[in-house]
Amino acid sequence: MDGDAGLGLGAVGFIALIGQASLNGVLVLSSILEHRRGGRELDDAIRHGCDERLRAVSMTAALAALGLVPAAMSHAIGSEVQRPIAVVIVGGTLSACLLTLVVLPVMYRLWAQAVERWPMRRLAPARAVRMVASARRHPRR
């Protein structure tokens, strides 16, 4: 097979990977939010939420990665069809696991601190429209 077919099959693996990575992220965030609703402080909720989901996220990534390592390293007949999907899923699950357990909690912490510092004020829709119209009539130079 030529390289174009490998790209298409790698894209199929990437679509499967997106589903798994987003599910892991949802699990971690829901656990963190559950602890926040339970009254824990921000850092404590993040730590406990990630600890609760560490096993599920790491076992999912390990199972997918270790199960597809033989397909990713194979050079047998027909392996050029399996290899692109396997390489994408092996590399993607390991990096998604790292992102889910390290980057996601850090980003959530930064976002939660920003929301606590600068609470959003809701404008009435009519007032917001008047503000935009006024800004268009009198542009700053």
N, C-alpha and C positions, 0 to 999 in steps of 0.2 A: 504494500500500500504506500501511497505517497504521503507527504506531510500534511496535505489538506484534510484527509480523512482523520488523521490523528488529532487535528485541531477540533474537529467536530465532535469526536468522541470525548476529548478532554472537556469540552463545554458541557456535555451531558454529565460528566463527573462533577463539574463545578456546580451545576444546578442541584444535584443531590447534596453536595457539600453545604450549599447555602441553607437548605432546609435543616440540616443537622446543627449547623452553627447558630442559626437564629433560635432554634428550640433550646439549645444550651443557654443562650443569652437570656431568653425569657424565663427559664427556670431559675437562674441566678438572680435576676432582677425581682422576680416575684417573691423569692425567699428574703431578699433584702427589704422589700416593701412590707412583707409580713412582720418582720422584726421591728420596722419603724412604726407600724400601726400598733404593735405590742408595747410601745413606749420606750424602746431603746434609743440611746443616742446614735448619731449618724455613724461614727466610726465603729461603734460596737455592733450596730446592725449590719454594716458591711462585712465586718470580720465574721460574725456568726452566720450570715447568709451565705458567704463564700465557703465557709467550713462545712455547712450542711450539704452543699451541692458539689463539693470538691470530688467526692467519690463518683457520683453519677457522671459528671462531665469528663473526668479523667478516664473512667472505665469505658465510656462510649468512644472516646478518641483512641484509646489503646486497642479496643476491639476492632474498630474499623481499620486502623493503621496496621496492626499486626496481621490481621486477616488478609490484607491486600499486598503485603510486602512480597510474597512469592510471585504474585502476578506482576508487580512492578519491576522485579528483577529477572523475570523469565526471558529467555532468548529462544524458546522452543517455537515450533511451527504454530502460527496463529497468534503469537504473543503480541504482534504489532497492533492488534485490535484491542487487547486487554490492557496493554501497558499505559497508554495515555490516561485512561480512566483511573487506573490504580495509582499512578504517580500523582495525579491531581488530588485524589481522595486521601492518600497517605500524607502528603505534604500539607494539604489543607486542614485535615483534622488536627494535626499536631499544632499548626499555627493558630487555628481557631480555638483550640483548648487554651493555649497561652493567652490569646486575646481575651477570651471569656473570663479567665480567672485572674488576670492582672490588669489589662487595660480597661475593661468594662467597669470594674469597681472604682478605679481611679477617675474615670470619666463621670461616673455617677456621683462620686464625692464632689468633684468640681462643680457639676451641674446643681447639686443640692445646696451647696454653699452659696452659689450665685443666686439661686432662688430665694434663699433665706435672707441674703443681704439686700437684694433689690426685688422686692415683691412687685409683681406686675399689677398695675392699676388698670382696671377695665374702663374704657371710655364708652359712653353711650353711643350707639351707632350714629345718631344725628349729629352729635358733637364732633365725632371723628370726621364725618363728611364735611362739616363746616370748616374744620381745621385744614383739611386737604384743599378745599376750594379757596380758602384764604391764602394758603401758601402759594397756590398757582397764580392768584391775582397779584400778589405782592412778592415776587421772587427776591431773594437776597442776592446782592451783588458783591 
